Amino acid sequence: MVRFIILIIILILALSYFGISIRDIAQSPTGEDNFTFVWRYVKDGWEIITLGIASLIEAVRGVFS
C-alpha cells in the first residue's frame, strides 16, 4: 500500500513537471466522458468479482455444513 501511495505521488510530480493539470483533464468534457466510461467498467468488474467470491463462499459453506 505504501508503494502504491509513493507511486501516485511520483506520478503527480511527473505530471506537474510537464505542466499537465489533472484538474483541467478531469473537468474537460472529454476527460469526464473517459472517467465515466472507465468507472462503469470498474463497477461492473467489481460486481462480477464480488458475486464470484460470494458464490465461492456459499459453495464452501455447503461442503462443510
Contacts in CASP RR format, 6 or more apart in sequence:
PFRMAT RR
TARGET T0000
AUTHOR 0000-0000-0000
METHOD contacts of the structure
MODEL  1
MVRFIILIIILILALSYFGISIRDIAQSPTGEDNFTFVWRYVKDGWEIIT
LGIASLIEAVRGVFS
12 22 0 8 1.000
15 21 0 8 1.000
15 22 0 8 1.000
25 31 0 8 1.000
26 32 0 8 1.000
26 35 0 8 1.000
END
